[in-house]
């Protein structure tokens, strides 16, 4: 038998968001590039070519290596 909905006037998603906020969490929505979009691959290659051998390349690679290391630590 289904449970009766709380009479707080909120739908389940609003209750979930309120509970997350009460736990100190913040909802974050962001748009990211779609790798399936037309032109994505060409633009990625163009930007990679701009970065290649630039002084910022080492900084970018260090950042990526650190992010991957964090993922490895998280997966263990």
C-alpha positions as CSV (number, residue, x, y, z in Angstrom):
1,X,0.0,0.0,0.0
2,X,1.5,3.4,-1.0
3,X,2.4,5.9,1.7
4,X,0.3,9.0,2.0
5,X,2.1,12.1,0.7
6,X,3.2,14.6,3.3
7,X,0.8,17.6,3.6
8,X,3.6,20.2,3.3
9,X,2.4,21.3,-0.1
10,X,5.7,20.3,-1.7
11,X,6.3,17.6,-4.4
12,X,8.8,14.9,-3.8
13,X,11.5,16.8,-5.7
14,X,11.0,20.0,-3.8
15,X,11.2,18.0,-0.5
16,X,14.4,16.3,-1.8
17,X,16.0,19.7,-2.7
18,X,15.0,21.1,0.7
19,X,16.5,18.1,2.5
20,X,19.7,18.4,0.5
21,X,19.9,22.2,1.3
22,X,19.3,21.5,5.0
23,X,22.4,19.2,4.8
24,X,24.5,22.1,3.5
25,X,24.4,21.0,-0.2
26,X,23.8,23.5,-3.1
27,X,22.2,22.6,-6.3
28,X,24.5,23.3,-9.3
29,X,23.4,23.1,-12.9
30,X,25.8,23.7,-15.7
31,X,26.0,23.3,-19.4
32,X,28.9,21.4,-20.8
33,X,30.0,20.8,-24.4
34,X,28.3,17.8,-26.1
35,X,31.0,15.6,-27.7
36,X,28.3,14.3,-30.1
37,X,27.5,17.8,-31.4
38,X,28.6,18.7,-34.9
39,X,31.9,20.5,-34.9
40,X,32.9,19.4,-31.4
41,X,35.8,17.2,-32.6
42,X,37.2,19.9,-34.9
43,X,37.0,22.6,-32.2
44,X,38.7,20.3,-29.6
45,X,41.5,19.7,-32.1
46,X,41.8,23.4,-32.8
47,X,42.0,24.2,-29.1
48,X,44.5,21.4,-28.5
49,X,46.7,22.7,-31.4
50,X,46.7,26.2,-29.8
51,X,47.8,24.7,-26.5
52,X,50.5,22.4,-28.0
53,X,54.0,23.7,-27.0
54,X,52.5,26.7,-25.3
55,X,53.7,27.5,-21.7
56,X,50.2,26.8,-20.4
57,X,50.5,23.2,-21.8
58,X,52.5,22.0,-18.8
59,X,50.1,23.6,-16.4
60,X,47.1,22.0,-18.1
61,X,48.8,18.6,-18.1
62,X,49.7,18.9,-14.4
63,X,46.0,19.8,-13.7
64,X,44.8,16.8,-15.7
65,X,47.3,14.4,-14.1
66,X,46.2,15.6,-10.6
67,X,42.5,15.1,-11.5
68,X,43.2,11.6,-12.8
69,X,45.2,10.8,-9.7
70,X,42.3,11.9,-7.5
71,X,40.0,9.6,-9.5
72,X,42.3,6.7,-8.9
73,X,42.4,7.4,-5.2
74,X,38.6,7.7,-5.1
75,X,38.1,4.4,-7.0
76,X,40.2,2.5,-4.5
